């Protein structure tokens, strides 16, 4: 099996999952974040598609900065977080998918033919780790909405 085609299908599935999850979210900010994650999966798909035929570059992601801006805007707007706690299970499923993707890319980075492909797969694995971390913060936000946005230091989004 071609690892690039398998990885592209994983990314396509991830995009679809995030878009469906975004549709179910009643909070505009969370919906924006889930859409950003879907777009990240599209970006990974495109890079993997190009990788199958060469060694493309994966530009640095801005997703964590974009998410910080969304959360800051939510705080400024005084958005109430009227979130459904049953969505936590869906966020955990997404988190599990990110962890599996990270593990997959880390493992496959050892199997590819060129150093450029290896670097690219390792970079995608690192991005999947950031997505996992972001979802962890969403789970925390849903679980503790009254205190999470009040944290002006945003220390829970600084891990790189």
TORSEFI-218221 format. One record per residue (C-alpha): residue in one letter; x, z, y negated. Coordinates in pm, whole numbers. Layout:
N
<'A', <X, Z, Y>>
...
***
This chain:
160
<'X', <0, 0, 0>>
<'X', <124, -89, -347>>
<'X', <176, 239, -534>>
<'X', <108, 73, -868>>
<'X', <-232, -58, -760>>
<'X', <-319, 281, -611>>
<'X', <-210, 454, -934>>
<'X', <-408, 205, -1144>>
<'X', <-720, 285, -942>>
<'X', <-653, 658, -994>>
<'X', <-632, 602, -1368>>
<'X', <-950, 392, -1367>>
<'X', <-1131, 667, -1174>>
<'X', <-1000, 925, -1422>>
<'X', <-1122, 719, -1716>>
<'X', <-1469, 689, -1562>>
<'X', <-1478, 1061, -1484>>
<'X', <-1389, 1158, -1844>>
<'X', <-1640, 913, -1990>>
<'X', <-1917, 1052, -1770>>
<'X', <-1815, 1407, -1857>>
<'X', <-1816, 1316, -2228>>
<'X', <-2172, 1184, -2193>>
<'X', <-2280, 1519, -2047>>
<'X', <-2115, 1724, -2320>>
<'X', <-2351, 1846, -2590>>
<'X', <-2069, 1947, -2825>>
<'X', <-1934, 1666, -3044>>
<'X', <-1578, 1804, -3053>>
<'X', <-1552, 1844, -2677>>
<'X', <-1701, 1495, -2637>>
<'X', <-1426, 1358, -2867>>
<'X', <-1156, 1533, -2665>>
<'X', <-1291, 1400, -2335>>
<'X', <-1303, 1051, -2486>>
<'X', <-939, 1092, -2596>>
<'X', <-850, 1182, -2237>>
<'X', <-1038, 874, -2112>>
<'X', <-836, 660, -2354>>
<'X', <-515, 818, -2226>>
<'X', <-612, 710, -1874>>
<'X', <-672, 355, -2005>>
<'X', <-326, 359, -2161>>
<'X', <-172, 472, -1831>>
<'X', <-364, 196, -1648>>
<'X', <-226, -68, -1884>>
<'X', <131, 55, -1847>>
<'X', <101, 67, -1468>>
<'X', <-41, -283, -1466>>
<'X', <260, -405, -1666>>
<'X', <497, -203, -1446>>
<'X', <386, -391, -1140>>
<'X', <555, -694, -1294>>
<'X', <844, -538, -1485>>
<'X', <953, -225, -1670>>
<'X', <730, -153, -1969>>
<'X', <770, 138, -2205>>
<'X', <518, 419, -2238>>
<'X', <494, 521, -2602>>
<'X', <478, 891, -2676>>
<'X', <129, 1034, -2665>>
<'X', <-38, 1200, -2961>>
<'X', <-324, 1352, -2761>>
<'X', <-228, 1717, -2822>>
<'X', <-199, 1664, -3197>>
<'X', <-526, 1473, -3197>>
<'X', <-694, 1756, -3007>>
<'X', <-556, 2015, -3249>>
<'X', <-713, 1814, -3529>>
<'X', <-1048, 1804, -3348>>
<'X', <-1041, 2180, -3290>>
<'X', <-938, 2243, -3651>>
<'X', <-1225, 2024, -3771>>
<'X', <-1466, 2212, -3542>>
<'X', <-1350, 2537, -3698>>
<'X', <-1375, 2400, -4054>>
<'X', <-1724, 2263, -3989>>
<'X', <-1831, 2595, -3841>>
<'X', <-1946, 2422, -3525>>
<'X', <-2113, 2655, -3285>>
<'X', <-2009, 2606, -2930>>
<'X', <-2341, 2573, -2757>>
<'X', <-2177, 2472, -2431>>
<'X', <-2320, 2490, -2086>>
<'X', <-2117, 2721, -1868>>
<'X', <-2192, 2505, -1564>>
<'X', <-1970, 2243, -1726>>
<'X', <-1672, 2469, -1656>>
<'X', <-1685, 2351, -1295>>
<'X', <-1659, 1990, -1413>>
<'X', <-1363, 2077, -1635>>
<'X', <-1198, 2245, -1339>>
<'X', <-1257, 1933, -1129>>
<'X', <-1091, 1728, -1403>>
<'X', <-806, 1975, -1412>>
<'X', <-765, 1941, -1036>>
<'X', <-753, 1561, -1072>>
<'X', <-483, 1593, -1338>>
<'X', <-276, 1819, -1112>>
<'X', <-309, 1574, -822>>
<'X', <-210, 1287, -1051>>
<'X', <91, 1479, -1176>>
<'X', <201, 1552, -819>>
<'X', <144, 1187, -718>>
<'X', <355, 1049, -1004>>
<'X', <630, 1304, -947>>
<'X', <646, 1212, -578>>
<'X', <629, 835, -635>>
<'X', <900, 852, -902>>
<'X', <1138, 927, -615>>
<'X', <1025, 618, -422>>
<'X', <1039, 338, -680>>
<'X', <1312, 81, -696>>
<'X', <1447, 101, -1048>>
<'X', <1557, 384, -1279>>
<'X', <1323, 248, -1548>>
<'X', <1024, 275, -1317>>
<'X', <1132, 625, -1218>>
<'X', <1154, 735, -1584>>
<'X', <815, 588, -1659>>
<'X', <645, 758, -1365>>
<'X', <808, 1088, -1460>>
<'X', <680, 1044, -1814>>
<'X', <326, 978, -1688>>
<'X', <356, 1290, -1470>>
<'X', <453, 1492, -1778>>
<'X', <151, 1355, -1965>>
<'X', <-76, 1448, -1675>>
<'X', <65, 1801, -1701>>
<'X', <-29, 1806, -2071>>
<'X', <-380, 1691, -1982>>
<'X', <-402, 1975, -1729>>
<'X', <-294, 2217, -1999>>
<'X', <-548, 2075, -2243>>
<'X', <-828, 2117, -1989>>
<'X', <-713, 2474, -1935>>
<'X', <-767, 2531, -2306>>
<'X', <-1113, 2373, -2291>>
<'X', <-1204, 2604, -2002>>
<'X', <-1080, 2899, -2207>>
<'X', <-1278, 2775, -2508>>
<'X', <-1598, 2746, -2306>>
<'X', <-1541, 3086, -2151>>
<'X', <-1461, 3264, -2480>>
<'X', <-1606, 3057, -2764>>
<'X', <-1642, 3341, -3012>>
<'X', <-1270, 3423, -3022>>
<'X', <-1093, 3105, -2918>>
<'X', <-1143, 2903, -3237>>
<'X', <-1056, 3205, -3450>>
<'X', <-695, 3194, -3328>>
<'X', <-530, 3044, -3635>>
<'X', <-191, 3022, -3465>>
<'X', <-310, 2768, -3207>>
<'X', <-49, 2911, -2979>>
<'X', <-247, 2800, -2676>>
<'X', <-187, 2432, -2763>>
<'X', <187, 2442, -2832>>
<'X', <322, 2397, -2480>>
<'X', <522, 2077, -2433>>
***
